[in-house]
């Protein structure tokens, strides 16, 4: 059963403090610039850490222990980049 009338989102209002009417902002788009930046940071950091981990395992399997140790240290140093995307999202919502 369909509703008897259609709700117009442009006419929706919210009651604020003191009974003042406020306009409800439209919902944010999913793939706007902020979400694309978040996805780019997460994917880039994930690929970087995974690539360094693969390099470390391959170097260790080939017996290149110094390169494996350097790859492990580089992977550990790159791991905080995984938090950059969520931190950017948190900072945007905080402001």
Secondary structure, DSSP 8 states (H G I E B T S, - for coil): ---SS---GGG-EEE-GGG-EEE------TTSHHHHHHHHHHHHHHHHHHHHHHHHHHHHHHT-HHHHHHHHHHHHHHGGGGGHHHHHHHHHHH-
